[in-house]
């Protein structure tokens, strides 16, 4: 390989990496994850709240410690927290799927445009090419 080819390939690689990073940022803004820190914070908050409710019930039933919540209230709060977490996850997944659908639709549109342009170019080449009497593929 010549140095020019190597330089061209490295430039293509740099452009590809820059484009890949740009797409990653767009997907991050639109799609499922807010940020790794925010995601971890929300997950930890749900886990801590569920553990506190569980330990409160364990303390009430096994160690006869008075907990200011009614006996079934902590169970109801736990179910509510788990339901909210599931709803939040479904919402994030829906956003990602919507973005993927949008991307695939725009890619399909661009492919159709390119296909039409190729047919037009092909037609122009056939019209402009001198007739040689051979079959054209």
N, CA, C and O atoms as CSV, one atom per row, in Angstrom:
chain,resi,resn,atom,element,x,y,z
A,1,UNK,N,N,0.839,-1.185,0.000
A,1,UNK,CA,C,0.000,0.000,0.000
A,1,UNK,C,C,0.878,1.241,0.000
A,1,UNK,O,O,1.928,1.297,0.640
A,2,UNK,N,N,0.415,2.210,-0.727
A,2,UNK,CA,C,1.175,3.452,-0.779
A,2,UNK,C,C,0.821,4.320,0.426
A,2,UNK,O,O,-0.176,4.089,1.110
A,3,UNK,N,N,1.639,5.295,0.658
A,3,UNK,CA,C,1.382,6.184,1.799
A,3,UNK,C,C,0.112,7.000,1.577
A,3,UNK,O,O,-0.572,7.363,2.534
A,4,UNK,N,N,-0.198,7.281,0.332
A,4,UNK,CA,C,-1.434,8.020,0.045
A,4,UNK,C,C,-2.655,7.192,0.417
A,4,UNK,O,O,-3.602,7.715,1.003
A,5,UNK,N,N,-2.642,5.911,0.085
A,5,UNK,CA,C,-3.752,5.031,0.436
A,5,UNK,C,C,-3.890,4.906,1.944
A,5,UNK,O,O,-5.001,4.903,2.475
A,6,UNK,N,N,-2.769,4.803,2.625
A,6,UNK,CA,C,-2.793,4.703,4.094
A,6,UNK,C,C,-3.358,5.983,4.693
A,6,UNK,O,O,-4.158,5.936,5.628
A,7,UNK,N,N,-2.939,7.131,4.153
A,7,UNK,CA,C,-3.459,8.408,4.642
A,7,UNK,C,C,-4.969,8.514,4.399
A,7,UNK,O,O,-5.712,8.984,5.259
A,8,UNK,N,N,-5.409,8.072,3.220
A,8,UNK,CA,C,-6.847,8.088,2.923
A,8,UNK,C,C,-7.612,7.193,3.894
A,8,UNK,O,O,-8.676,7.568,4.387
A,9,UNK,N,N,-7.069,6.015,4.163
A,9,UNK,CA,C,-7.733,5.102,5.090
A,9,UNK,C,C,-7.780,5.659,6.506
A,9,UNK,O,O,-8.792,5.512,7.190
A,10,UNK,N,N,-6.707,6.295,6.957
A,10,UNK,CA,C,-6.719,6.879,8.300
A,10,UNK,C,C,-7.706,8.043,8.376
A,10,UNK,O,O,-8.364,8.230,9.399
A,11,UNK,N,N,-7.813,8.823,7.304
A,11,UNK,CA,C,-8.799,9.911,7.289
A,11,UNK,C,C,-10.214,9.344,7.328
A,11,UNK,O,O,-11.071,9.861,8.045
A,12,UNK,N,N,-10.464,8.280,6.557
A,12,UNK,CA,C,-11.780,7.634,6.593
A,12,UNK,C,C,-12.084,7.105,7.986
A,12,UNK,O,O,-13.209,7.230,8.468
A,13,UNK,N,N,-11.096,6.522,8.626
A,13,UNK,CA,C,-11.286,6.001,9.980
A,13,UNK,C,C,-11.598,7.118,10.963
A,13,UNK,O,O,-12.467,6.965,11.821
A,14,UNK,N,N,-10.903,8.234,10.846
A,14,UNK,CA,C,-11.169,9.378,11.731
A,14,UNK,C,C,-12.587,9.910,11.525
A,14,UNK,O,O,-13.291,10.207,12.490
A,15,UNK,N,N,-13.004,10.028,10.254
A,15,UNK,CA,C,-14.364,10.488,9.973
A,15,UNK,C,C,-15.399,9.519,10.531
A,15,UNK,O,O,-16.418,9.931,11.086
A,16,UNK,N,N,-15.125,8.223,10.375
A,16,UNK,CA,C,-16.043,7.211,10.895
A,16,UNK,C,C,-16.163,7.312,12.414
A,16,UNK,O,O,-17.269,7.261,12.951
A,17,UNK,N,N,-15.046,7.454,13.100
A,17,UNK,CA,C,-15.079,7.560,14.563
A,17,UNK,C,C,-15.811,8.819,15.011
A,17,UNK,O,O,-16.569,8.783,15.980
A,18,UNK,N,N,-15.591,9.927,14.316
A,18,UNK,CA,C,-16.281,11.177,14.671
A,18,UNK,C,C,-17.780,11.033,14.453
A,18,UNK,O,O,-18.577,11.477,15.280
A,19,UNK,N,N,-18.166,10.412,13.336
A,19,UNK,CA,C,-19.587,10.214,13.059
A,19,UNK,C,C,-20.213,9.259,14.067
A,19,UNK,O,O,-21.343,9.467,14.509
A,20,UNK,N,N,-19.480,8.215,14.426
A,20,UNK,CA,C,-19.972,7.255,15.410
A,20,UNK,C,C,-20.204,7.935,16.763
A,20,UNK,O,O,-21.206,7.671,17.427
A,21,UNK,N,N,-19.296,8.793,17.163
A,21,UNK,CA,C,-19.443,9.505,18.437
A,21,UNK,C,C,-20.620,10.467,18.387
A,21,UNK,O,O,-21.343,10.611,19.373
A,22,UNK,N,N,-20.820,11.130,17.250
A,22,UNK,CA,C,-21.946,12.048,17.100
A,22,UNK,C,C,-23.271,11.286,17.212
A,22,UNK,O,O,-24.202,11.749,17.872
A,23,UNK,N,N,-23.351,10.133,16.574
A,23,UNK,CA,C,-24.567,9.312,16.641
A,23,UNK,C,C,-24.795,8.823,18.060
A,23,UNK,O,O,-25.931,8.804,18.534
A,24,UNK,N,N,-23.725,8.427,18.745
A,24,UNK,CA,C,-23.844,7.970,20.133
A,24,UNK,C,C,-24.400,9.076,21.027
A,24,UNK,O,O,-25.219,8.811,21.907
A,25,UNK,N,N,-23.962,10.303,20.807
A,25,UNK,CA,C,-24.475,11.430,21.599
A,25,UNK,C,C,-25.949,11.689,21.313
A,25,UNK,O,O,-26.726,11.959,22.229
A,26,UNK,N,N,-26.336,11.607,20.034
A,26,UNK,CA,C,-27.741,11.834,19.678
A,26,UNK,C,C,-28.619,10.755,20.290
A,26,UNK,O,O,-29.672,11.050,20.856
A,27,UNK,N,N,-28.186,9.503,20.176
A,27,UNK,CA,C,-28.961,8.403,20.750
A,27,UNK,C,C,-29.053,8.561,22.263
A,27,UNK,O,O,-30.105,8.293,22.844
A,28,UNK,N,N,-27.993,8.984,22.900
A,28,UNK,CA,C,-28.007,9.191,24.340
A,28,UNK,C,C,-28.979,10.280,24.756
A,28,UNK,O,O,-29.634,10.170,25.792
A,29,UNK,N,N,-29.076,11.333,23.951
A,29,UNK,CA,C,-29.994,12.418,24.273
A,29,UNK,C,C,-31.447,12.007,24.083
A,29,UNK,O,O,-32.318,12.392,24.863
A,30,UNK,N,N,-31.698,11.225,23.044
A,30,UNK,CA,C,-33.079,10.879,22.721
A,30,UNK,C,C,-33.506,9.604,23.418
A,30,UNK,O,O,-34.627,9.502,23.916
A,31,UNK,N,N,-32.618,8.646,23.449
A,31,UNK,CA,C,-32.996,7.295,23.828
A,31,UNK,C,C,-33.051,7.018,25.301
A,31,UNK,O,O,-33.292,7.909,26.116
A,32,UNK,N,N,-32.825,5.769,25.630
A,32,UNK,CA,C,-33.138,5.213,26.914
A,32,UNK,C,C,-32.338,5.674,28.101
A,32,UNK,O,O,-32.872,5.658,29.210
A,33,UNK,N,N,-31.114,6.079,27.953
A,33,UNK,CA,C,-30.315,6.390,29.132
A,33,UNK,C,C,-30.153,7.883,29.304
A,33,UNK,O,O,-29.845,8.607,28.357
A,34,UNK,N,N,-30.370,8.339,30.549
A,34,UNK,CA,C,-30.147,9.756,30.789
A,34,UNK,C,C,-28.649,10.008,30.907
A,34,UNK,O,O,-28.083,10.759,30.113
A,35,UNK,N,N,-28.022,9.405,31.860
A,35,UNK,CA,C,-26.574,9.422,32.020
A,35,UNK,C,C,-26.248,8.282,32.971
A,35,UNK,O,O,-27.102,7.872,33.757
A,36,UNK,N,N,-25.047,7.772,32.913
A,36,UNK,CA,C,-24.722,6.656,33.808
A,36,UNK,C,C,-24.908,7.015,35.293
A,36,UNK,O,O,-25.380,6.188,36.072
A,37,UNK,N,N,-24.544,8.229,35.680
A,37,UNK,CA,C,-24.697,8.634,37.080
A,37,UNK,C,C,-26.167,8.761,37.456
A,37,UNK,O,O,-26.580,8.298,38.519
A,38,UNK,N,N,-26.959,9.389,36.585
A,38,UNK,CA,C,-28.392,9.552,36.858
A,38,UNK,C,C,-29.108,8.222,36.901
A,38,UNK,O,O,-29.973,7.996,37.747
A,39,UNK,N,N,-28.743,7.340,35.984
A,39,UNK,CA,C,-29.347,6.000,35.944
A,39,UNK,C,C,-29.031,5.239,37.233
A,39,UNK,O,O,-29.918,4.631,37.832
A,40,UNK,N,N,-27.777,5.275,37.653
A,40,UNK,CA,C,-27.380,4.587,38.889
A,40,UNK,C,C,-28.067,5.187,40.109
A,40,UNK,O,O,-28.463,4.456,41.018
A,41,UNK,N,N,-28.213,6.498,40.138
A,41,UNK,CA,C,-28.855,7.159,41.265
A,41,UNK,C,C,-30.311,6.723,41.404
A,41,UNK,O,O,-30.772,6.429,42.507
A,42,UNK,N,N,-31.023,6.683,40.301
A,42,UNK,CA,C,-32.434,6.267,40.338
A,42,UNK,C,C,-32.544,4.808,40.770
A,42,UNK,O,O,-33.372,4.466,41.614
A,43,UNK,N,N,-31.704,3.948,40.187
A,43,UNK,CA,C,-31.742,2.530,40.560
A,43,UNK,C,C,-31.436,2.334,42.039
A,43,UNK,O,O,-32.109,1.560,42.720
A,44,UNK,N,N,-30.438,3.025,42.527
A,44,UNK,CA,C,-30.075,2.890,43.946
A,44,UNK,C,C,-31.181,3.415,44.857
A,44,UNK,O,O,-31.436,2.843,45.917
A,45,UNK,N,N,-31.836,4.498,44.452
A,45,UNK,CA,C,-32.935,5.039,45.260
A,45,UNK,C,C,-34.070,4.022,45.365
A,45,UNK,O,O,-34.606,3.815,46.454
A,46,UNK,N,N,-34.447,3.384,44.253
A,46,UNK,CA,C,-35.484,2.356,44.295
A,46,UNK,C,C,-35.062,1.196,45.194
A,46,UNK,O,O,-35.856,0.721,46.006
A,47,UNK,N,N,-33.837,0.743,45.057
A,47,UNK,CA,C,-33.364,-0.393,45.855
A,47,UNK,C,C,-33.343,-0.043,47.338
A,47,UNK,O,O,-33.777,-0.843,48.168
A,48,UNK,N,N,-32.846,1.140,47.681
A,48,UNK,CA,C,-32.771,1.547,49.091
A,48,UNK,C,C,-34.173,1.644,49.691
A,48,UNK,O,O,-34.402,1.178,50.808
A,49,UNK,N,N,-35.103,2.241,48.962
A,49,UNK,CA,C,-36.468,2.356,49.485
A,49,UNK,C,C,-37.099,0.976,49.702
A,49,UNK,O,O,-37.766,0.754,50.712
A,50,UNK,N,N,-36.895,0.062,48.773
A,50,UNK,CA,C,-37.450,-1.286,48.934
A,50,UNK,C,C,-36.802,-2.022,50.104
A,50,UNK,O,O,-37.488,-2.725,50.847
A,51,UNK,N,N,-35.506,-1.872,50.274
A,51,UNK,CA,C,-34.817,-2.532,51.393
A,51,UNK,C,C,-35.278,-1.961,52.726
A,51,UNK,O,O,-35.485,-2.708,53.682
A,52,UNK,N,N,-35.440,-0.640,52.796
A,52,UNK,CA,C,-35.911,-0.019,54.040
A,52,UNK,C,C,-37.311,-0.523,54.396
A,52,UNK,O,O,-37.587,-0.828,55.557
A,53,UNK,N,N,-38.189,-0.609,53.400
A,53,UNK,CA,C,-39.535,-1.125,53.661
A,53,UNK,C,C,-39.482,-2.581,54.112
A,53,UNK,O,O,-40.196,-2.975,55.035
A,54,UNK,N,N,-38.642,-3.375,53.466
A,54,UNK,CA,C,-38.512,-4.786,53.831
A,54,UNK,C,C,-37.961,-4.939,55.253
A,54,UNK,O,O,-38.480,-5.727,56.044
A,55,UNK,N,N,-36.916,-4.187,55.567
A,55,UNK,CA,C,-36.331,-4.282,56.909
A,55,UNK,C,C,-37.309,-3.794,57.978
A,55,UNK,O,O,-37.335,-4.324,59.089
A,56,UNK,N,N,-38.113,-2.783,57.643
A,56,UNK,CA,C,-39.136,-2.324,58.584
A,56,UNK,C,C,-40.142,-3.415,58.894
A,56,UNK,O,O,-40.520,-3.607,60.050
A,57,UNK,N,N,-40.575,-4.127,57.872
A,57,UNK,CA,C,-41.520,-5.236,58.096
A,57,UNK,C,C,-40.868,-6.388,58.851
A,57,UNK,O,O,-41.499,-7.000,59.713
A,58,UNK,N,N,-39.614,-6.686,58.536
A,58,UNK,CA,C,-38.905,-7.755,59.260
A,58,UNK,C,C,-38.774,-7.378,60.731
A,58,UNK,O,O,-38.979,-8.217,61.608
A,59,UNK,N,N,-38.433,-6.118,61.003
A,59,UNK,CA,C,-38.292,-5.664,62.385
A,59,UNK,C,C,-39.627,-5.749,63.127
A,59,UNK,O,O,-39.654,-6.101,64.307
A,60,UNK,N,N,-40.713,-5.439,62.464
A,60,UNK,CA,C,-42.026,-5.487,63.088
A,60,UNK,C,C,-42.418,-6.931,63.416
A,60,UNK,O,O,-42.874,-7.215,64.523
A,61,UNK,N,N,-42.242,-7.835,62.461
A,61,UNK,CA,C,-42.741,-9.198,62.633
A,61,UNK,C,C,-41.824,-10.087,63.479
A,61,UNK,O,O,-42.315,-10.852,64.309
A,62,UNK,N,N,-40.525,-10.005,63.290
A,62,UNK,CA,C,-39.628,-10.918,63.994
A,62,UNK,C,C,-39.117,-10.363,65.313
A,62,UNK,O,O,-38.958,-11.108,66.280
A,63,UNK,N,N,-38.857,-9.063,65.361
A,63,UNK,CA,C,-38.273,-8.482,66.569
A,63,UNK,C,C,-39.273,-7.670,67.374
A,63,UNK,O,O,-38.906,-7.074,68.387
A,64,UNK,N,N,-40.523,-7.634,66.948
A,64,UNK,CA,C,-41.619,-6.933,67.642
A,64,UNK,C,C,-41.287,-5.469,67.904
A,64,UNK,O,O,-41.654,-4.907,68.935
A,65,UNK,N,N,-40.585,-4.865,66.949
A,65,UNK,CA,C,-40.253,-3.435,67.046
A,65,UNK,C,C,-41.401,-2.650,66.415
A,65,UNK,O,O,-41.911,-3.005,65.352
A,66,UNK,N,N,-41.795,-1.568,67.102
A,66,UNK,CA,C,-42.906,-0.764,66.597
A,66,UNK,C,C,-42.435,0.069,65.399
A,66,UNK,O,O,-41.479,0.839,65.492
A,67,UNK,N,N,-43.129,-0.108,64.277
A,67,UNK,CA,C,-42.877,0.678,63.061
A,67,UNK,C,C,-44.126,1.516,62.834
A,67,UNK,O,O,-45.234,0.983,62.892
A,68,UNK,N,N,-43.981,2.809,62.576
A,68,UNK,CA,C,-45.151,3.685,62.501
A,68,UNK,C,C,-46.073,3.433,61.301
A,68,UNK,O,O,-47.125,4.065,61.204
A,69,UNK,N,N,-45.716,2.550,60.408
A,69,UNK,CA,C,-46.557,2.264,59.239
A,69,UNK,C,C,-47.510,1.109,59.531
A,69,UNK,O,O,-47.153,0.189,60.267
A,70,UNK,N,N,-48.718,1.142,58.966
A,70,UNK,CA,C,-49.610,-0.017,59.096
A,70,UNK,C,C,-48.976,-1.251,58.439
A,70,UNK,O,O,-48.145,-1.105,57.543
A,71,UNK,N,N,-49.350,-2.452,58.867
A,71,UNK,CA,C,-48.680,-3.669,58.388
A,71,UNK,C,C,-48.692,-3.853,56.871
A,71,UNK,O,O,-47.667,-4.238,56.308
A,72,UNK,N,N,-49.779,-3.602,56.202
A,72,UNK,CA,C,-49.830,-3.819,54.762
A,72,UNK,C,C,-49.416,-2.590,53.952
A,72,UNK,O,O,-49.258,-2.679,52.735
A,73,UNK,N,N,-49.243,-1.466,54.603
A,73,UNK,CA,C,-48.892,-0.241,53.902
A,73,UNK,C,C,-47.514,-0.346,53.239
A,73,UNK,O,O,-47.323,0.128,52.119
A,74,UNK,N,N,-46.570,-0.959,53.926
A,74,UNK,CA,C,-45.230,-1.089,53.342
A,74,UNK,C,C,-45.254,-2.002,52.120
A,74,UNK,O,O,-44.519,-1.780,51.159
A,75,UNK,N,N,-46.103,-3.030,52.161
A,75,UNK,CA,C,-46.247,-3.909,51.001
A,75,UNK,C,C,-46.837,-3.125,49.827
A,75,UNK,O,O,-46.392,-3.272,48.689
A,76,UNK,N,N,-47.823,-2.306,50.107
A,76,UNK,CA,C,-48.440,-1.505,49.047
A,76,UNK,C,C,-47.446,-0.496,48.469
A,76,UNK,O,O,-47.401,-0.290,47.257
A,77,UNK,N,N,-46.659,0.124,49.332
A,77,UNK,CA,C,-45.644,1.075,48.866
A,77,UNK,C,C,-44.597,0.340,48.028
A,77,UNK,O,O,-44.165,0.856,46.998
A,78,UNK,N,N,-44.187,-0.848,48.453
A,78,UNK,CA,C,-43.224,-1.638,47.683
A,78,UNK,C,C,-43.746,-1.981,46.294
A,78,UNK,O,O,-43.017,-1.877,45.308
A,79,UNK,N,N,-45.000,-2.388,46.219
A,79,UNK,CA,C,-45.600,-2.706,44.921
A,79,UNK,C,C,-45.683,-1.450,44.057
A,79,UNK,O,O,-45.449,-1.505,42.850
A,80,UNK,N,N,-46.015,-0.319,44.679
A,80,UNK,CA,C,-46.055,0.941,43.943
A,80,UNK,C,C,-44.678,1.290,43.386
A,80,UNK,O,O,-44.566,1.688,42.227
A,81,UNK,N,N,-43.624,1.145,44.203
A,81,UNK,CA,C,-42.268,1.470,43.746
A,81,UNK,C,C,-41.843,0.569,42.591
A,81,UNK,O,O,-41.269,1.043,41.610
A,82,UNK,N,N,-42.122,-0.717,42.703
A,82,UNK,CA,C,-41.764,-1.646,41.629
A,82,UNK,C,C,-42.556,-1.309,40.372
A,82,UNK,O,O,-42.013,-1.361,39.269
A,83,UNK,N,N,-43.822,-0.968,40.524
A,83,UNK,CA,C,-44.644,-0.592,39.364
A,83,UNK,C,C,-44.111,0.668,38.700
A,83,UNK,O,O,-44.047,0.743,37.473
A,84,UNK,N,N,-43.728,1.661,39.500
A,84,UNK,CA,C,-43.166,2.886,38.942
A,84,UNK,C,C,-41.873,2.609,38.188
A,84,UNK,O,O,-41.635,3.179,37.123
A,85,UNK,N,N,-41.041,1.737,38.740
A,85,UNK,CA,C,-39.789,1.378,38.075
A,85,UNK,C,C,-40.070,0.690,36.737
A,85,UNK,O,O,-39.400,0.981,35.746
A,86,UNK,N,N,-41.033,-0.202,36.693
A,86,UNK,CA,C,-41.385,-0.894,35.447
A,86,UNK,C,C,-41.926,0.100,34.421
A,86,UNK,O,O,-41.568,0.032,33.245
A,87,UNK,N,N,-42.781,1.016,34.857
A,87,UNK,CA,C,-43.327,2.039,33.959
A,87,UNK,C,C,-42.203,2.907,33.412
A,87,UNK,O,O,-42.190,3.229,32.224
A,88,UNK,N,N,-41.272,3.284,34.257
A,88,UNK,CA,C,-40.135,4.108,33.843
A,88,UNK,C,C,-39.280,3.366,32.812
A,88,UNK,O,O,-38.844,3.958,31.825
A,89,UNK,N,N,-39.043,2.081,33.039
A,89,UNK,CA,C,-38.253,1.285,32.093
A,89,UNK,C,C,-38.992,1.143,30.758
A,89,UNK,O,O,-38.364,1.228,29.703
A,90,UNK,N,N,-40.297,0.930,30.785
A,90,UNK,CA,C,-41.082,0.813,29.551
A,90,UNK,C,C,-41.036,2.131,28.771
A,90,UNK,O,O,-40.914,2.128,27.546
A,91,UNK,N,N,-41.132,3.242,29.479
A,91,UNK,CA,C,-41.086,4.554,28.831
A,91,UNK,C,C,-39.745,4.765,28.132
A,91,UNK,O,O,-39.697,5.224,26.991
A,92,UNK,N,N,-38.654,4.427,28.826
A,92,UNK,CA,C,-37.331,4.569,28.217
A,92,UNK,C,C,-37.186,3.666,26.998
A,92,UNK,O,O,-36.641,4.092,25.979
A,93,UNK,N,N,-37.657,2.442,27.084
A,93,UNK,CA,C,-37.567,1.514,25.961
A,93,UNK,C,C,-38.397,2.001,24.786
A,93,UNK,O,O,-37.994,1.838,23.634
A,94,UNK,N,N,-39.551,2.597,25.062
A,94,UNK,CA,C,-40.395,3.131,23.996
A,94,UNK,C,C,-39.693,4.278,23.278
A,94,UNK,O,O,-39.777,4.396,22.055
A,95,UNK,N,N,-39.008,5.112,24.031
A,95,UNK,CA,C,-38.265,6.215,23.418
A,95,UNK,C,C,-37.164,5.679,22.504
A,95,UNK,O,O,-36.961,6.197,21.406
A,96,UNK,N,N,-36.464,4.657,22.948
A,96,UNK,CA,C,-35.403,4.069,22.133
A,96,UNK,C,C,-35.989,3.460,20.864
A,96,UNK,O,O,-35.454,3.660,19.774
A,97,UNK,N,N,-37.078,2.721,21.002
A,97,UNK,CA,C,-37.695,2.092,19.833
A,97,UNK,C,C,-38.221,3.136,18.855
A,97,UNK,O,O,-38.127,2.947,17.642
A,98,UNK,N,N,-38.769,4.227,19.363
A,98,UNK,CA,C,-39.240,5.298,18.491
A,98,UNK,C,C,-38.067,5.888,17.711
A,98,UNK,O,O,-38.171,6.120,16.507
A,99,UNK,N,N,-36.965,6.128,18.391
A,99,UNK,CA,C,-35.789,6.682,17.723
A,99,UNK,C,C,-35.247,5.715,16.677
A,99,UNK,O,O,-34.869,6.139,15.585
A,100,UNK,N,N,-35.204,4.422,16.993
A,100,UNK,CA,C,-34.725,3.431,16.030
A,100,UNK,C,C,-35.640,3.393,14.806
A,100,UNK,O,O,-35.158,3.311,13.676
A,101,UNK,N,N,-36.947,3.453,15.019
A,101,UNK,CA,C,-37.895,3.462,13.904
A,101,UNK,C,C,-37.675,4.690,13.033
A,101,UNK,O,O,-37.683,4.598,11.806
A,102,UNK,N,N,-37.478,5.835,13.668
A,102,UNK,CA,C,-37.237,7.071,12.940
A,102,UNK,C,C,-35.963,6.965,12.113
A,102,UNK,O,O,-35.938,7.374,10.953
A,103,UNK,N,N,-34.909,6.420,12.703
A,103,UNK,CA,C,-33.636,6.259,11.994
A,103,UNK,C,C,-33.794,5.313,10.809
A,103,UNK,O,O,-33.322,5.614,9.712
A,104,UNK,N,N,-34.451,4.173,11.014
A,104,UNK,CA,C,-34.627,3.216,9.928
A,104,UNK,C,C,-35.485,3.797,8.802
A,104,UNK,O,O,-35.222,3.541,7.627
A,105,UNK,N,N,-36.494,4.568,9.153
A,105,UNK,CA,C,-37.331,5.200,8.141
A,105,UNK,C,C,-36.524,6.202,7.331
A,105,UNK,O,O,-36.645,6.249,6.107
A,106,UNK,N,N,-35.704,7.002,8.000
A,106,UNK,CA,C,-34.906,7.980,7.264
A,106,UNK,C,C,-33.851,7.289,6.391
A,106,UNK,O,O,-33.556,7.761,5.293
A,107,UNK,N,N,-33.283,6.179,6.869
A,107,UNK,CA,C,-32.330,5.423,6.046
A,107,UNK,C,C,-33.027,4.860,4.812
A,107,UNK,O,O,-32.488,4.922,3.707
A,108,UNK,N,N,-34.221,4.313,4.999
A,108,UNK,CA,C,-34.967,3.777,3.870
A,108,UNK,C,C,-35.284,4.875,2.855
A,108,UNK,O,O,-35.178,4.653,1.649
A,109,UNK,N,N,-35.665,6.034,3.328
A,109,UNK,CA,C,-35.962,7.157,2.446
A,109,UNK,C,C,-34.732,7.547,1.639
A,109,UNK,O,O,-34.817,7.773,0.432
A,110,UNK,N,N,-33.585,7.624,2.317
A,110,UNK,CA,C,-32.338,7.975,1.630
A,110,UNK,C,C,-31.948,6.909,0.607
A,110,UNK,O,O,-31.475,7.242,-0.480
A,111,UNK,N,N,-32.140,5.643,0.938
A,111,UNK,CA,C,-31.837,4.569,-0.009
A,111,UNK,C,C,-32.727,4.660,-1.248
A,111,UNK,O,O,-32.263,4.450,-2.368
A,112,UNK,N,N,-33.991,4.970,-1.043
A,112,UNK,CA,C,-34.895,5.142,-2.178
A,112,UNK,C,C,-34.450,6.298,-3.064
A,112,UNK,O,O,-34.486,6.196,-4.290
A,113,UNK,N,N,-34.029,7.402,-2.440
A,113,UNK,CA,C,-33.537,8.541,-3.209
A,113,UNK,C,C,-32.300,8.153,-4.016
A,113,UNK,O,O,-32.185,8.487,-5.195
A,114,UNK,N,N,-31.388,7.452,-3.375
A,114,UNK,CA,C,-30.164,7.035,-4.060
A,114,UNK,C,C,-30.475,6.065,-5.195
A,114,UNK,O,O,-29.842,6.125,-6.249
A,115,UNK,N,N,-31.430,5.184,-4.994
A,115,UNK,CA,C,-31.819,4.228,-6.029
A,115,UNK,C,C,-32.393,4.964,-7.238
A,115,UNK,O,O,-32.075,4.620,-8.376
A,116,UNK,N,N,-33.229,5.966,-7.006
A,116,UNK,CA,C,-33.784,6.751,-8.105
A,116,UNK,C,C,-32.675,7.488,-8.862
A,116,UNK,O,O,-32.675,7.530,-10.092
A,117,UNK,N,N,-31.738,8.064,-8.115
A,117,UNK,CA,C,-30.629,8.770,-8.755
A,117,UNK,C,C,-29.789,7.814,-9.592
A,117,UNK,O,O,-29.367,8.159,-10.696
A,118,UNK,N,N,-29.545,6.614,-9.073
A,118,UNK,CA,C,-28.759,5.624,-9.815
A,118,UNK,C,C,-29.478,5.229,-11.111
A,118,UNK,O,O,-28.839,5.103,-12.156
A,119,UNK,N,N,-30.789,5.034,-11.052
A,119,UNK,CA,C,-31.555,4.696,-12.262
A,119,UNK,C,C,-31.480,5.827,-13.286
A,119,UNK,O,O,-31.325,5.581,-14.482
A,120,UNK,N,N,-31.591,7.072,-12.807
A,120,UNK,CA,C,-31.491,8.219,-13.723
A,120,UNK,C,C,-30.107,8.298,-14.351
A,120,UNK,O,O,-29.982,8.538,-15.552
A,121,UNK,N,N,-29.073,8.098,-13.551
A,121,UNK,CA,C,-27.702,8.131,-14.079
A,121,UNK,C,C,-27.500,7.003,-15.079
A,121,UNK,O,O,-26.905,7.197,-16.139
A,122,UNK,N,N,-27.996,5.837,-14.735
A,122,UNK,CA,C,-27.888,4.682,-15.633
A,122,UNK,C,C,-28.580,4.974,-16.963
A,122,UNK,O,O,-28.043,4.664,-18.027
A,123,UNK,N,N,-29.756,5.562,-16.900
A,123,UNK,CA,C,-30.509,5.893,-18.100
A,123,UNK,C,C,-29.739,6.903,-18.949
A,123,UNK,O,O,-29.685,6.782,-20.173
A,124,UNK,N,N,-29.136,7.913,-18.281
A,124,UNK,CA,C,-28.370,8.921,-19.008
A,124,UNK,C,C,-27.126,8.315,-19.646
A,124,UNK,O,O,-26.773,8.675,-20.769
A,125,UNK,N,N,-26.462,7.408,-18.953
A,125,UNK,CA,C,-25.272,6.767,-19.494
A,125,UNK,C,C,-25.636,5.934,-20.718
A,125,UNK,O,O,-24.924,5.958,-21.722
A,126,UNK,N,N,-26.730,5.207,-20.637
A,126,UNK,CA,C,-27.168,4.387,-21.764
A,126,UNK,C,C,-27.521,5.275,-22.959
A,126,UNK,O,O,-27.193,4.942,-24.098
A,127,UNK,N,N,-28.182,6.391,-22.707
A,127,UNK,CA,C,-28.550,7.299,-23.792
A,127,UNK,C,C,-27.326,7.946,-24.431
A,127,UNK,O,O,-27.302,8.155,-25.644
A,128,UNK,N,N,-26.313,8.263,-23.633
A,128,UNK,CA,C,-25.129,8.955,-24.138
A,128,UNK,C,C,-24.081,8.013,-24.711
A,128,UNK,O,O,-23.248,8.430,-25.516
A,129,UNK,N,N,-24.112,6.763,-24.309
A,129,UNK,CA,C,-23.094,5.814,-24.768
A,129,UNK,C,C,-23.285,5.529,-26.242
A,129,UNK,O,O,-24.415,5.385,-26.710
A,130,UNK,N,N,-22.195,5.446,-26.973
A,130,UNK,CA,C,-22.314,5.127,-28.401
A,130,UNK,C,C,-22.763,3.695,-28.573
A,130,UNK,O,O,-22.386,2.814,-27.801
A,131,UNK,N,N,-23.547,3.477,-29.560
A,131,UNK,CA,C,-24.060,2.137,-29.835
A,131,UNK,C,C,-22.956,1.304,-30.452
A,131,UNK,O,O,-22.415,1.659,-31.500
A,132,UNK,N,N,-22.611,0.168,-29.790
A,132,UNK,CA,C,-21.544,-0.697,-30.298
A,132,UNK,C,C,-22.094,-1.984,-30.863
A,132,UNK,O,O,-21.352,-2.769,-31.455
A,133,UNK,N,N,-23.351,-2.209,-30.694
A,133,UNK,CA,C,-23.947,-3.418,-31.203
A,133,UNK,C,C,-23.854,-4.588,-30.249
A,133,UNK,O,O,-24.393,-5.657,-30.537
A,134,UNK,N,N,-23.184,-4.416,-29.120
A,134,UNK,CA,C,-23.074,-5.488,-28.111
A,134,UNK,C,C,-24.174,-5.313,-27.078
A,134,UNK,O,O,-24.722,-4.226,-26.901
A,135,UNK,N,N,-24.483,-6.415,-26.401
A,135,UNK,CA,C,-25.485,-6.347,-25.325
A,135,UNK,C,C,-24.937,-5.544,-24.169
A,135,UNK,O,O,-23.764,-5.653,-23.814
A,136,UNK,N,N,-25.791,-4.746,-23.596
A,136,UNK,CA,C,-25.401,-3.947,-22.429
A,136,UNK,C,C,-26.027,-4.568,-21.195
A,136,UNK,O,O,-27.209,-4.910,-21.202
A,137,UNK,N,N,-25.254,-4.714,-20.151
A,137,UNK,CA,C,-25.751,-5.301,-18.893
A,137,UNK,C,C,-26.137,-4.227,-17.938
A,137,UNK,O,O,-26.578,-4.519,-16.826
